[in-house]
Amino acid sequence: MDRSNKDKAYERLCKGLTIKLSADLPLAEGKILSIRSNKVITNIGKKMVKPGMHLIFYQMEDPIIDEDTGEVVVDAYFEEFGTARLEKVLEKASFAKPFDMKNFDKLKKGLKVVMK
């Protein structure tokens, strides 16, 4: 097989793999609905995640603008509050246990959640 055909074969293989992974592991985004004991309850259900998957809790921060010049000195960014492992997944919600409890007190209802 010459180089050109080999490159095309690799490209087709990569595209197929991307489609398969996207179908098996879709990007899951949601928010924290509640915090009970040492568990975080999210609005991400079983159509998007499975037990054992990992989540990141975060919050988007607005850009910081110098009031005198109007110049953006810090672009919009996200602040991460921790990660967790999904333990129980229901139809429309999931229960996750944070890996590191030192930031547990920073987790709150409404924080954004994304699959890691």
C-alpha positions in Angstrom: 0.0 0.0 0.0 1.5 3.3 -1.0 1.8 6.3 1.4 -1.3 8.1 0.0 -3.5 5.1 0.4 -2.2 4.4 3.8 -2.9 8.0 4.9 -6.4 7.7 3.6 -7.0 4.5 5.4 -5.7 6.0 8.7 -8.0 9.0 8.1 -11.1 6.8 7.6 -10.1 4.7 10.7 -9.8 7.9 12.8 -13.2 9.2 11.6 -14.8 5.9 12.4 -13.3 5.8 15.8 -14.4 9.4 16.5 -18.0 8.6 15.6 -17.9 5.4 17.7 -16.5 7.2 20.8 -18.9 10.1 20.4 -21.8 7.7 20.3 -20.5 5.7 23.3 -19.3 8.7 25.4 -21.4 11.8 24.5 -20.4 15.0 26.2 -22.5 15.3 29.3 -23.2 18.8 30.7 -25.5 19.7 33.5 -25.6 21.3 36.9 -25.7 20.5 40.6 -29.3 20.1 41.8 -28.6 19.3 45.4 -26.0 18.3 47.9 -26.8 15.6 50.5 -24.4 14.2 53.1 -21.2 13.6 51.0 -23.0 13.1 47.7 -23.6 15.6 44.9 -26.8 15.2 42.9 -26.8 16.4 39.3 -29.4 16.7 36.5 -27.4 14.4 34.2 -29.3 11.1 33.7 -28.6 7.7 32.2 -28.9 8.8 28.6 -25.6 10.6 29.0 -23.6 8.9 31.7 -22.9 5.6 33.4 -21.7 4.7 36.9 -18.0 5.0 37.3 -17.6 8.0 35.0 -15.9 11.1 36.3 -17.3 14.7 36.5 -15.8 18.1 37.0 -17.7 20.8 38.9 -17.0 24.4 37.7 -18.2 27.9 37.4 -17.7 30.3 34.5 -16.2 33.6 35.6 -16.8 36.9 33.7 -13.8 38.7 32.2 -12.1 41.3 34.3 -12.2 44.7 32.8 -10.1 47.7 33.8 -12.8 50.4 34.7 -10.5 53.3 33.8 -9.5 52.0 30.3 -12.3 49.6 29.5 -9.6 47.1 28.5 -10.2 43.4 29.2 -7.3 42.4 31.5 -8.4 38.8 32.2 -10.5 36.9 29.6 -13.5 34.9 30.7 -12.3 31.7 32.4 -13.7 28.8 34.4 -12.9 28.0 38.0 -12.8 24.3 38.8 -14.2 23.2 42.2 -13.4 19.5 42.1 -14.0 16.2 40.5 -16.2 13.3 41.4 -17.1 9.7 40.5 -20.6 8.8 39.5 -22.0 6.1 41.9 -25.6 5.9 41.0 -27.3 7.0 37.8 -31.1 7.4 37.4 -33.3 8.3 34.5 -32.9 12.1 34.9 -30.3 12.5 37.7 -27.1 11.1 39.1 -25.3 10.8 42.4 -21.6 11.5 42.5 -19.0 11.2 45.3 -16.2 13.8 45.2 -12.7 12.5 45.1 -11.3 15.3 47.3 -13.4 16.4 50.2 -11.3 19.5 51.0 -13.3 21.6 48.5 -16.6 20.0 49.3 -17.8 23.1 51.1 -17.4 25.1 47.9 -19.8 22.9 45.9 -23.3 24.5 45.7 -26.6 24.2 43.9 -26.4 25.5 40.4 -22.7 25.0 39.7 -22.0 23.6 36.3 -21.0 20.0 35.7 -19.3 18.4 32.8 -18.1 14.9 32.1 -14.3 14.5 32.5 
